[in-house]
Amino acid sequence: MLLELGRLVGAGLATAGLAGAGAGIGNIFGSLITAVSRNPQHEILLTKIAVLGFALTEAIALFCLMMAFLILFGE
């Protein structure tokens, strides 16, 4: 019983990183909109950088989700 409680709490804490990743992705694309509106001639370069930032931030979110699943379903 106590072991199951620990697993559920651990998985919940591991998924808390998903909220940070969501905020990070919103920040990336919000900054992209601001940067393109201020400097439209650099749109292609800024978009490439934003996509890279999105991919790295999403990778962190996937790692958090993977850890939660490993905690829940790993033996």
C-alpha positions as CSV (number, residue, x, y, z in Angstrom):
1,M,0.0,0.0,0.0
2,L,2.7,2.5,1.0
3,L,4.8,1.4,-2.0
4,E,1.9,2.1,-4.4
5,L,1.4,5.5,-2.8
6,G,5.1,6.3,-3.3
7,R,4.9,5.3,-7.0
8,L,1.9,7.5,-7.6
9,V,3.4,10.5,-5.8
10,G,6.6,10.0,-7.7
11,A,4.9,9.8,-11.1
12,G,2.9,12.9,-10.2
13,L,6.1,14.8,-9.4
14,A,7.7,13.6,-12.6
15,T,4.8,15.0,-14.6
16,A,5.2,18.4,-13.0
17,G,8.0,19.1,-15.5
18,L,5.3,19.1,-18.3
19,A,3.9,22.4,-16.9
20,G,7.3,24.0,-17.2
21,A,7.8,22.7,-20.7
22,G,4.4,24.1,-21.7
23,A,5.3,27.5,-20.3
24,G,8.7,27.4,-22.1
25,I,7.1,26.6,-25.4
26,G,4.6,29.4,-25.0
27,N,7.5,31.7,-24.1
28,I,9.5,30.7,-27.2
29,F,6.7,31.3,-29.7
30,G,5.6,34.5,-27.9
31,S,9.1,35.8,-28.3
32,L,9.2,34.7,-31.9
33,I,6.0,36.8,-32.7
34,T,7.6,39.8,-30.9
35,A,10.9,39.4,-32.7
36,V,9.3,39.0,-36.2
37,S,7.0,42.0,-35.7
38,R,10.1,44.1,-34.8
39,N,12.4,42.8,-37.4
40,P,10.5,41.1,-40.3
41,Q,13.5,40.7,-42.6
42,H,15.0,38.1,-40.2
43,E,11.8,36.0,-40.1
44,I,13.4,32.8,-41.6
45,L,16.4,32.8,-39.2
46,L,14.2,33.6,-36.2
47,T,11.8,30.8,-37.1
48,K,14.7,28.3,-37.4
49,I,16.0,29.2,-34.0
50,A,12.5,29.0,-32.5
51,V,11.9,25.6,-34.0
52,L,15.2,24.4,-32.5
53,G,14.2,25.8,-29.1
54,F,10.8,24.1,-29.4
55,A,12.4,20.8,-30.2
56,L,14.7,21.0,-27.2
57,T,12.0,22.1,-24.8
58,E,9.7,19.3,-26.1
59,A,12.4,16.8,-25.5
60,I,12.5,17.8,-21.9
61,A,8.8,17.3,-21.7
62,L,9.1,13.8,-23.2
63,F,11.8,12.9,-20.8
64,C,9.5,13.9,-17.9
65,L,6.7,11.8,-19.3
66,M,9.0,8.9,-19.9
67,M,10.1,9.0,-16.3
68,A,6.5,9.1,-15.1
69,F,5.7,6.0,-17.1
70,L,8.8,4.2,-15.9
71,I,7.9,4.9,-12.3
72,L,4.3,3.8,-12.9
73,F,4.8,0.7,-15.1
74,G,8.4,-0.3,-14.5
75,E,9.2,-3.2,-12.2
